[in-house]
Amino acid sequence: MKASDHDDGETNIKSRNASLTDLFVFREDWYTGVANDANNLIFIMGTNPRSLPRQHYYFNTNALYNFHVTRNANNNDAVSGREDLRFEFSFGAPDANNQQAIRFNVHNIANGVPTNTTLGVATNPVTTAARPLLAGTNTPVVNTFNVNGTNIDVFAGLREDPFFFDVEAYFRLRASLRGSNSPTDVDPIGFAPNTAQSVDFAQGYNINAIVMRVPIAFLQANGETSFDAWETITMPGNITVYQ
């Protein structure tokens, strides 16, 4: 098991396409403003940091990319780490169009063990290739998987990295506090007064994202309205990256 932050770099046992960046989970209507979309949750997994625009980057064909869900009775439930549902994605080798086939499994979990696994059924589910290098556009591929009669929509491909972090200011601040017993002992120099004057190290970079739209009713077992979520990438040899 290895923890993951936004950019772990690359090692001899973990390529960049097995590096997690961020996890986002939100109700769809918070983004669209459409009342009926309140019935859906959007899950977004970011991978492969520092991806350049209009370049092809692929999901690891040996990895399992997972969203994990805990059902909670209400927002006051303590975080348990109990896994009730797992949404698992795997990818085939890139084809001549630089697209990868997507395999999607949904696992019901009890006591850490899958009790039921359902293969999502879709027509030719594939990733979205990068835009052409010199000119032109492409149409994002939204795959609709049928899982026991419920439709779950999935997009997988490059998106702009939404992460904002002024890494240069962070290192200046860390240097200014070195040797201090308290952050209040030293004026924390380095950070700009607003984002307009900050330097976003992720600006201009993309990530390989997996975006899933799932009806809230599908997540429920007994009418739960609150859910904990986390993401992992599992590799052969029991190497798992958590976030």
N, C-alpha and C positions, 0 to 999 in steps of 0.2 A: 504494500500500500504506500502510495506517495501522494502528498498534498500538492495542489496546483494553485498558482496565482495566475496573473494575467499572461505572463510570458516567462516560461521556465527555460527557454533556450532549447538546445538539442544535446542529447547525450548518446552514447553508444547503445543504450537500451530503450531510448525514447525519441522518436522522430518528432518534428514539429507538428505533424498532423495528428499526433496523439497528445497534444498539449491543449488543455482547456483554457479559455480566456474568461468568459463570464456566463452567468445564468440569469435569465429574465423570465419571470412568470407573472402574468397579469390577465385581468378580465378583458375580453376583446373590446367591449364597449368603451373602456377607458381610453382606447386609442381611436376607435372609429366614431364614437358619439352616437352610435345606432343602438336604440334600446334593446332590440332583439338579440344583439350580440352579447348581452349580459349573461347569456346561457353558456358561453364558451370561455375556456381558458387558453391562453397562448403560452407555449413553452418555447424558449429560444436557448439553444446551446451554441456557444462560440468556441471555435477551435482554430488551430493553425494561425497563430499571430504573425504579424508582419508580412501578410500576403500582399503582393503588389497588384494594382488594378490591371485588368485585361490579360492576366497571366493565368494559366490553368494550374489549379492546386487540387489535389485529390484526397478523399478520405482514405484512411488506412484500411486496406483490404483484410488485414489480420485482426482488426480491433472490433469491439462491440461498444457502441455509443449509447449510453443509457440515461433516461430520465427516471428518477425514483420518487415515489409519492407515498406519504403517510396520510391517512384519513384522521381528522380530528373533529371532536364534537363541537368545539368552539375555539375562538382565538386565544383563550386563556389556558388551553391545554399545554402542558410542558412538552418541550421538544424531546421526543423519545428515540429517534433514529430507527423506528420500526418501519420496515418496508412492507407496504400493502400492495402496491402496483409497481411494475417495471415496464417501461416502454423502451424496447431494444431495437437498435438500428445496426445493420451491417451493409457493406458495400462491395460490389463486384469490381473487377478490373475495368479501367477506362476503355471505352470503345473508340471507334474511328472519329466520332463526334465529340470526344473528350467528355463523355457522360458516363456515369456509373449506375448500374442497376442497384436498386434499394430493396433490401429485405427488412420487413418490419414485424416484430413479434411483441405481443402484450402478455405479460406474465402476472397472474395473481399469486401473491406470496403469503405464506403463513409460517411463522417461526423461522424466517430466513430461507425457506425452501419453496420453490415454485410448486403450486398445487394444480395449476391449470395454465396452459400456454395456448394462445390463439395466434395463428399466422394472419396478418393483415392481407387482404386480397385486393389487388389493384391491377389495372391494365398497363403493362410496361412501365412501371414506376422507375424514374431516373432522376439524377441530379440535373441542375441547371449549369450549363457550361459557361465559362467566362465570356464576356463580350469580345468581339473581334478586336485584334490588336490595333489596327490602323483606323478602322471606321466601322460604322454600323452598330446595330443593337441586337439584343436577343430577347426572347420572351421568357420570363420566369416560368418554370414548370411547377405547377401545384398538383401533387399527386393525391388522389382520394382513395384511401384504404377503407375497405369494409371490414369491420371487426365485430362479429356476432350481430350484424344488423345495424351497427352504428358507424357513421362515416367520420373518419379522422383525416384531416388534410395535412400534408407534409410538403415542405419545401426544403431542399438541401442545395447549398451553393454559396458563392461569394456574396458578401454584404459588406458595407462600410463598417469599420470598427467603431462602435459607439463609445468606447472607453476614452475618458479624458484624464490625463495625468501629466503635470509639469514635472518631469523627472529631474531636470536640471535644478529646479528650485528645491526639490526634495533633497538632493545631495548637498546643496548649499546650506539648507536648514540643518541637515544632520551634522555637517561639519561645524556649524556655529554652536551646536549644543554639545559637541564632543568634550568630555571632561566635566560637564555640568551635572550636578546631582538632581537638578530640577529644571524643567523647561522654562520656568519663570525666572531663572537666574540669568538667562541670556536673552537678549532681544532676538526673536526668531526671524533673522533676516532671510531674504531669498524669495518669498512668495509675493507674487504680484497682487495688487489690490483688487483685481477683477479678472475674469476669464479672457477679456479682450486683450489684456497685456500679458497673458500667460502663454507658454509654449507647450502645445499639446503634442507629446511625442508620438501618439498614435495617429495623428492627422495624416491623411493620404494613404493609410494602410487599410487593407481589408482583412476579414476573417472568413473562414469557411463555417457557415451557420447551418444548423438544423432547426427548422421552425415547425412546430406542431400545433394545430388547432384541434382541441378535443372538447366535446360537450361536457359540462360539469356533471350532468346526470350519469355519464359513463364512469366518472371517478367515484361516485357515491356508492356506498353499500347500504347505509341506513339513513340517508338524508343529510349526510355531513355537509357542512358549508365552509369548512376551513381545511387547508391542506398544507403540509410541509413538503418541500421539494428539494432535491439535490441532483447532481449529475455526476456520472463517472465515465471513464473510458477504460475498458478492460482489455488487456493484451494477453497473449499466450504466456504461460509461466506464472499466472496469478499476479501479474503486475497490474495494479489498478490506480488510476489517477482520480482523486476526489475533488469535488467543489460543491 
